[in-house]
Amino acid sequence: MAQTVATTEELQPGDRKFVEINGIEITVLNVDGEIYAIRNFCPHMEGPVGRGPVNHEDCETPTIDCPFHGWTFDLETGKVSFGNSKRIMTFDTEVVNGEIRVDV
């Protein structure tokens, strides 16, 4: 079930917001007007991946780097850059009447 986590006015391009839904810490990111939502948990060393730098220049889809060890994850699929063995949890998002919703 989708839950409203912010408005488009609150989450401008380049912004991120941390929310908890059903006991899961989620990072919601606005990357050039596209909304992404990921679990703020790196499968490598349990780092706060949602706090890492976002890469979106020269990329098909934006990525995020874990601030602990630099693993890079695709924000759309959650796949790690060097294979399919590890991934972060991603969530579907939608914008309805200016409200950003995350489907958990």
Secondary structure, 3 states (H helix, E strand, C coil): CEEEEEECCCCCCCCEEEEEECCEEEEEEEECCEEEEEECCCCCCCCCHHHCCEECCCCCCCEEECCCCCCEEECCCCEECCCCCCECCEEEEEEECCEEEEEC
